[in-house]
Structures are given as C-alpha cells and as structure tokens.
Amino acid sequence: MPSQIAQLPERIGPYKIRVLLGEGGMGVVYQGVSPAGEIVTVKQIRGVVLTDHDKARFHSEIEALKIVYGARVVPFIAGDSAPTDEDPWLAVKYIPGDTLWEYVNTNGPLEPVLVAIMGAALAEGLQSIHNANLLHRDLKPRNIILGHDGPFVIDFGLALLAETKVRRAEDAGRLTAPGDTVGTLVCMPPEQVRGEPLSAAADVYALGATLLYAATGNYPYEAPNQFALSVQINSPSVAPNVTLLPPALHPPITTMLAMTPSDRPSLSQVTATLVQIVNAAGFDAQRARTLLRHTTARTTPREAEPVTASASESHQQEVSVPRTGREPLYSSTPSPKGVLRAARKLRVAYARDAAL
C-alpha cells in the first residue's frame, strides 16, 4: 500500500524528522532526532480525521506511557496531546528491530525455547503495565519489537485504566462504550469481542495468541472475514487451533487461551511455567535470553531505513486466514541440526559478550 505522506514534516515538537517508519488508519510513525542527537520514535495522529474520541484515546496513551515503567516497555520521552500549531504527537525511545510479526513472516516460527523465554519476558513487561493499574488491550505480534536488548511492548493506544478500589465504576467505560470493540481481533479474547469489562486475563489471552503465532505462524482462529472470526472466538464449541504447537508449549499456551477469564493463569504463573520450559531444555533464563537476542536482533541497526511500525493499528483490523506451505519448525522434539545450530549461536553470543 503506497504511503499517504507526500512530504515528511521537517519537525514535530522539538524533534527533527528523519524518516517515515510506518502509518495506519489515523496515525503516522516517524524516526526523529532531538537537538542533542537522541534518536526517538515519534507518533503523530492525523488532525484531518480526528474526533473527540480519537483525541481522548491519544491523550490516554500519553498518560499511560507516563506512568508505566518496566524493562520490556519502551520508555516514554515526551508528548503533547493538544498542541496549538500541529497535530498531537508523542515520542518514545527508538528501538531498532523488526516486529515479531515481521520476523516470523520472513523467517518462520521461533524455536520453542525462544518462544518460552520471550513469553516469560513479555509476561514481566505486561505485569509492569498492570502494576500501574493499566491494561494494554491490544497486544499482538505487530506490537512486539525484537530489539537488541530483547522484546519490547509498544503501542499503548488502547491502554485503559483497570478497575481499582479508588476508581469509580462509572468511569470504567470512559473510552469504550458498552458493546464497543476495540483492538485487533486475531488476538482478542472472547470477553473483549463481546465488549464486556476487561481484567488482566484479557492481556494473558492476547499474550497466548501472540506466542502461538511466534511458535507456529498461525493465530488461534482462522476465518475469511471479521464477522466469521468473531463468531468462532465466541463459540464454546470451537477450540483454538493449537495443533501445530510443540508439545512443551501446548499446555501453557492452551491454558492462556481459555474461553473463561478465570480459567487463565496469572502473569506470574505464566512466567514461572515458561521459565520451567526453558530450564527443561537445558538453558537458564539468561542464556536463553542471549540466544533470543542474537537470533532475532538485526546484526546492525537500520537507523536511517524505514521499518514497519504500529501506528494506531486498531483502525486496520487483521483477519486470520489459513497459512499454506509452511510447516512448524518441528512438531515433537528438536532436530539434531536445530540443537547444534542453537548451541553454535550461543557460543558465538558468549564470545561476543566476553570480548566487550
């Protein structure tokens, strides 16, 4: 799809714009640089399509980023939801890397041990979001950046304050009216499809769907259109398609995709279970993270080259369709070549680290 940006803006806020990274239905993402030379990612929403609802959601994203801190969350730098002479914008730390969707779409599914350690890291990242009384509500492969320091959660455009004792119940639907469905359908839990109040379990489901994609290249449900997809997600008689999952990942991901929110594990349980899988494969967490980093990260940052980035993709709903011509990396146990390849990468990784 050709870009709708005829010419790059010279500046947004204090940042000189260097390159277009991506664009969506209502937003554009650029790479920018501060006066002191700090490279950042700048997200701006298009004023020509803004409604009060859009402005409120973007303001919510800025406020959410301000209060979330965690190792797997891209740090907020600056933002202005109501500038006088330009469209609203925000800036976060620039993380060079492909999205998980880009990586799997190009290279195929990840090894099970890498899926497990990535899932454990992302579960910790989501926990830091929940600790700020927020829900992400739109976790998906396109909202995971595989950076040089591991995976990062991005795009808080749909983040919403979770229910707390200090929050009045009538504020719960501040940005989402009853029955309003926002988010990306392929990774959305049944209760979110129905427009019901959400809990932390919604993000657990989305993480499970994301890890399923990382391990198999497929989403939980496949359908030719969004209506059919929503019917499948809501049907108790239609189970998520987890047949291609490696045996070690089958139990935890299946549980994360449970129809009923109370049947899903907590994020701390997800982390513990996935780390056990890593250990059972003969790795400790740090070694597995090193292998993940050197497997998925680019060899050199593409600081001046456009990359696909999320730009309020809630306005560009995805539909899951069956993949053809792609087999799972392996269906039962790792092949000898796979084990040797992983070990070889790990030795190279440690040699690099030792040389630093």
C-alpha positions as CSV (number, residue, x, y, z in Angstrom):
1,M,0.0,0.0,0.0
2,P,1.6,3.3,-1.0
3,S,2.3,5.9,1.6
4,Q,-0.2,8.7,2.0
5,I,2.6,11.0,3.2
6,A,3.5,13.3,0.3
7,Q,6.3,15.0,2.2
8,L,7.9,14.4,5.6
9,P,7.4,17.2,8.1
10,E,10.6,19.0,9.0
11,R,9.9,18.9,12.7
12,I,7.4,17.6,15.2
13,G,7.7,19.2,18.6
14,P,11.5,19.6,19.2
15,Y,12.4,16.6,17.0
16,K,13.8,16.8,13.5
17,I,12.1,14.1,11.4
18,R,14.5,11.8,9.6
19,V,12.4,9.0,8.1
20,L,8.9,7.6,7.9
21,L,8.6,4.3,9.8
22,G,5.0,3.4,9.3
23,E,1.4,4.6,9.0
24,G,-2.0,3.4,10.0
25,G,-5.6,4.5,9.7
26,M,-5.2,7.5,11.9
27,G,-1.6,7.7,12.9
28,V,1.9,8.1,11.4
29,V,5.2,6.9,13.0
30,Y,8.5,8.6,12.2
31,Q,12.1,8.4,13.3
32,G,13.2,11.7,14.8
33,V,16.3,13.2,16.5
34,S,16.4,15.6,19.4
35,P,18.6,18.8,19.3
36,A,21.2,16.8,21.4
37,G,21.2,14.0,18.9
38,E,18.9,11.5,20.7
39,I,17.1,9.2,18.3
40,V,13.5,8.7,19.1
41,T,10.3,7.3,17.6
42,V,7.6,10.0,17.1
43,K,4.0,9.0,16.7
44,Q,1.6,11.6,15.4
45,I,-2.2,11.3,14.7
46,R,-3.7,13.0,11.7
47,G,-5.7,16.1,12.5
48,V,-7.9,15.7,9.4
49,V,-9.5,12.6,10.8
50,L,-9.6,13.4,14.5
51,T,-12.7,13.1,16.5
52,D,-13.1,13.9,20.2
53,H,-12.9,10.1,20.8
54,D,-9.6,9.9,18.9
55,K,-8.1,12.8,20.9
56,A,-9.2,11.3,24.2
57,R,-7.6,8.0,23.3
58,F,-4.4,9.6,22.2
59,H,-4.3,11.6,25.4
60,S,-4.9,8.3,27.3
61,E,-1.9,6.8,25.5
62,I,0.4,9.6,26.6
63,E,-0.9,9.5,30.2
64,A,-0.5,5.7,30.2
65,L,3.1,5.8,29.0
66,K,4.0,8.4,31.6
67,I,3.2,6.1,34.5
68,V,4.4,2.8,33.1
69,Y,7.9,1.7,33.8
70,G,9.4,-1.7,33.0
71,A,12.3,-3.4,31.3
72,R,10.1,-4.6,28.4
73,V,8.2,-1.4,27.9
74,V,9.5,1.2,25.5
75,P,10.3,4.3,27.7
76,F,8.2,7.5,27.2
77,I,10.2,10.6,26.4
78,A,7.7,13.5,25.6
79,G,4.3,14.2,24.1
80,D,1.7,16.8,23.5
81,S,-2.0,15.8,23.1
82,A,-3.2,19.3,22.4
83,P,-0.6,21.4,20.6
84,T,-1.6,24.7,19.2
85,D,0.1,24.6,15.8
86,E,0.4,20.9,14.9
87,D,-1.3,17.5,15.3
88,P,-1.0,15.7,18.6
89,W,2.2,13.7,19.0
90,L,4.3,11.6,21.4
91,A,7.9,10.4,21.4
92,V,9.3,7.2,22.9
93,K,12.8,5.7,22.8
94,Y,13.7,4.4,19.4
95,I,14.2,0.6,19.4
96,P,15.8,-0.7,16.2
97,G,14.4,-4.1,15.2
98,D,11.6,-6.0,13.5
99,T,8.2,-6.6,14.9
100,L,7.5,-10.2,15.9
101,W,5.1,-10.3,13.0
102,E,7.7,-9.2,10.6
103,Y,10.3,-11.7,11.9
104,V,8.0,-14.7,11.8
105,N,6.5,-13.7,8.4
106,T,10.1,-13.5,7.0
107,N,12.0,-16.2,8.9
108,G,9.3,-18.7,10.1
109,P,8.4,-19.7,13.6
110,L,10.8,-19.4,16.5
111,E,12.4,-22.4,18.4
112,P,10.2,-23.4,21.4
113,V,12.9,-22.4,23.9
114,L,13.0,-18.9,22.3
115,V,9.2,-18.6,22.4
116,A,9.2,-19.6,26.1
117,I,11.9,-17.1,27.2
118,M,10.3,-14.4,25.0
119,G,6.9,-15.1,26.6
120,A,8.4,-15.0,30.1
121,A,10.0,-11.6,29.4
122,L,6.8,-10.2,27.9
123,A,4.7,-11.5,30.8
124,E,7.0,-9.5,33.1
125,G,6.5,-6.5,30.8
126,L,2.8,-6.8,31.0
127,Q,3.0,-7.2,34.8
128,S,4.7,-3.8,34.9
129,I,1.8,-2.3,32.9
130,H,-0.7,-3.9,35.2
131,N,1.2,-2.7,38.3
132,A,0.3,0.8,37.0
133,N,-3.4,-0.2,37.0
134,L,-3.4,-0.3,33.2
135,L,-4.4,-2.9,30.7
136,H,-2.7,-3.0,27.3
137,R,-5.8,-4.4,25.4
138,D,-4.1,-4.7,22.0
139,L,-1.1,-7.0,22.5
140,K,-0.2,-8.7,19.2
141,P,2.8,-9.7,17.1
142,R,2.8,-6.3,15.4
143,N,3.1,-4.6,18.9
144,I,6.2,-6.5,19.9
145,I,9.6,-5.1,18.8
146,L,12.5,-7.6,18.8
147,G,15.3,-5.2,19.8
148,H,19.0,-5.7,20.5
149,D,18.1,-6.0,24.2
150,G,15.2,-8.3,23.8
151,P,11.5,-7.9,23.1
152,F,9.6,-4.7,23.9
153,V,5.9,-4.0,24.2
154,I,4.8,-1.0,22.1
155,D,1.6,1.0,21.2
156,F,-0.5,1.9,24.2
157,G,-3.2,3.5,22.0
158,L,-5.8,1.2,23.6
159,A,-4.4,1.1,27.1
160,L,-7.1,1.8,29.7
161,L,-7.1,2.1,33.4
162,A,-8.1,-1.1,35.1
163,E,-10.7,-1.3,37.8
164,T,-9.3,-0.4,41.2
165,K,-10.8,0.5,44.5
166,V,-10.0,4.1,44.1
167,R,-11.6,4.3,40.7
168,R,-15.4,4.9,40.3
169,A,-17.3,2.3,38.4
170,E,-18.9,4.8,36.2
171,D,-15.5,5.8,34.8
172,A,-14.8,2.3,33.5
173,G,-16.2,3.0,30.1
174,R,-14.5,6.3,29.7
175,L,-13.0,5.5,26.3
176,T,-15.1,2.5,25.4
177,A,-18.8,2.5,25.3
178,P,-20.7,-0.7,26.2
179,G,-20.5,-3.1,23.2
180,D,-17.7,-1.1,21.6
181,T,-15.0,-3.5,20.4
182,V,-11.5,-2.1,20.0
183,G,-8.3,-3.9,19.5
184,T,-7.1,-6.5,16.9
185,L,-9.5,-9.4,16.5
186,V,-7.0,-12.2,15.8
187,C,-5.5,-11.8,19.3
188,M,-8.7,-10.7,21.1
189,P,-10.2,-12.7,24.0
190,P,-14.0,-13.6,23.8
191,E,-15.0,-11.1,26.5
192,Q,-13.3,-8.2,24.6
193,V,-15.1,-9.3,21.4
194,R,-18.4,-9.0,23.3
195,G,-17.5,-5.6,24.6
196,E,-17.5,-6.7,28.3
197,P,-15.5,-5.2,31.1
198,L,-11.9,-6.5,31.0
199,S,-9.4,-7.7,33.6
200,A,-5.7,-8.7,33.5
201,A,-6.8,-12.0,32.0
202,A,-7.5,-10.3,28.7
203,D,-3.9,-9.4,28.2
204,V,-3.0,-13.0,29.3
205,Y,-5.1,-14.3,26.4
206,A,-3.6,-11.9,23.9
207,L,-0.1,-13.0,25.1
208,G,-1.1,-16.6,24.5
209,A,-2.3,-15.8,21.0
210,T,0.9,-13.9,20.3
211,L,3.1,-16.8,21.5
212,L,1.0,-19.2,19.4
213,Y,1.9,-17.1,16.4
214,A,5.6,-17.0,17.3
215,A,5.7,-20.8,17.6
216,T,3.6,-21.8,14.6
217,G,3.0,-18.7,12.4
218,N,-0.8,-19.1,13.0
219,Y,-3.4,-17.4,15.2
220,P,-5.9,-19.2,17.4
221,Y,-8.7,-18.9,14.9
222,E,-8.9,-18.8,11.1
223,A,-11.7,-17.3,9.1
224,P,-12.3,-15.4,5.8
225,N,-13.7,-12.3,7.4
226,Q,-14.1,-10.5,10.8
227,F,-17.7,-11.5,11.4
228,A,-16.9,-15.2,11.0
229,L,-13.8,-14.7,13.1
230,S,-15.7,-13.1,15.9
231,V,-18.3,-15.9,15.8
232,Q,-15.5,-18.5,16.2
233,I,-13.9,-16.7,19.0
234,N,-17.2,-16.5,20.9
235,S,-18.2,-20.1,20.3
236,P,-17.6,-22.6,23.2
237,S,-17.7,-25.4,20.6
238,V,-14.8,-24.1,18.5
239,A,-11.5,-24.6,20.3
240,P,-8.4,-22.5,19.4
241,N,-6.2,-24.2,16.8
242,V,-3.1,-25.3,18.7
243,T,-2.4,-28.5,16.8
244,L,1.0,-27.2,15.5
245,L,2.3,-26.2,18.9
246,P,5.4,-28.1,20.0
247,P,4.5,-30.4,23.0
248,A,6.3,-28.4,25.6
249,L,4.4,-25.2,24.7
250,H,1.0,-26.9,24.2
251,P,-0.2,-26.9,27.9
252,P,0.7,-23.3,28.9
253,I,-0.5,-21.6,25.7
254,T,-3.7,-23.6,25.6
255,T,-4.4,-22.6,29.2
256,M,-3.7,-18.9,28.4
257,L,-6.3,-19.2,25.6
258,A,-9.1,-20.5,27.8
259,M,-12.6,-19.2,27.0
260,T,-13.3,-18.2,30.6
261,P,-11.0,-15.4,32.0
262,S,-10.9,-17.1,35.5
263,D,-9.5,-20.3,33.9
264,R,-6.4,-18.5,32.6
265,P,-3.2,-18.3,34.6
266,S,-1.9,-15.1,36.2
267,L,1.1,-13.4,34.6
268,S,3.4,-14.6,37.4
269,Q,2.2,-18.2,36.7
270,V,2.9,-17.7,33.0
271,T,6.4,-16.5,33.7
272,A,7.2,-19.4,36.1
273,T,5.8,-22.0,33.7
274,L,7.7,-20.7,30.7
275,V,10.9,-20.5,32.6
276,Q,10.5,-24.1,33.6
277,I,10.2,-25.0,29.9
278,V,13.5,-23.1,29.3
279,N,15.2,-24.9,32.1
280,A,14.0,-28.3,30.9
281,A,15.5,-27.5,27.5
282,G,18.9,-27.2,29.2
283,F,19.1,-23.4,29.4
284,D,19.0,-20.9,32.3
285,A,17.0,-17.7,31.7
286,Q,20.0,-15.5,30.9
287,R,21.5,-17.9,28.4
288,A,18.1,-18.3,26.7
289,R,17.7,-14.5,26.5
290,T,21.1,-14.2,25.0
291,L,20.2,-16.7,22.3
292,L,16.9,-15.0,21.7
293,R,18.7,-11.6,21.3
294,H,21.3,-12.9,18.9
295,T,18.7,-14.9,16.9
296,T,16.2,-12.2,16.3
297,A,18.0,-8.9,16.5
298,R,19.4,-7.3,13.4
299,T,23.2,-7.5,13.0
300,T,23.3,-3.7,12.5
301,P,20.7,-1.1,13.4
302,R,18.8,0.3,10.5
303,E,18.6,3.8,11.9
304,A,18.0,5.6,8.6
305,E,16.0,2.9,6.9
306,P,12.2,2.7,7.1
307,V,10.7,-0.2,9.0
308,T,7.1,-1.2,9.6
309,A,5.8,0.2,12.9
310,S,2.5,0.2,14.6
311,A,0.5,3.4,14.0
312,S,-2.8,3.1,15.8
313,E,-3.4,-0.2,14.0
314,S,-6.7,-0.7,15.8
315,H,-8.1,1.1,12.8
316,Q,-6.7,-1.6,10.5
317,Q,-8.2,-4.8,11.8
318,E,-6.5,-8.0,10.8
319,V,-8.3,-11.2,9.7
320,S,-6.7,-14.6,10.4
321,V,-6.6,-16.8,7.3
322,P,-5.1,-20.3,6.9
323,R,-1.4,-20.4,6.0
324,T,-0.3,-22.8,3.4
325,G,3.2,-24.2,2.5
326,R,4.6,-23.6,6.0
327,E,5.4,-26.4,8.4
328,P,6.0,-25.9,12.1
329,L,9.7,-25.7,13.0
330,Y,9.3,-29.2,14.5
331,S,6.3,-31.0,15.8
332,S,7.8,-33.1,18.6
333,T,11.5,-32.8,19.5
334,P,14.2,-30.6,18.2
335,S,16.2,-32.0,15.3
336,P,20.0,-32.6,15.9
337,K,20.7,-29.8,13.4
338,G,18.5,-27.5,15.3
339,V,20.2,-28.2,18.6
340,L,23.6,-27.8,17.0
341,R,22.6,-24.5,15.4
342,A,21.3,-23.2,18.7
343,A,24.4,-24.2,20.6
344,R,26.6,-22.7,17.9
345,K,24.7,-19.4,18.1
346,L,25.0,-19.4,21.9
347,R,28.8,-20.0,21.7
348,V,29.2,-17.1,19.3
349,A,27.0,-14.9,21.5
350,Y,29.1,-15.6,24.6
351,A,32.3,-15.0,22.6
352,R,31.0,-11.6,21.6
353,D,29.9,-10.7,25.1
354,A,33.3,-11.8,26.5
355,A,35.1,-9.6,24.0
356,L,33.2,-6.5,25.1
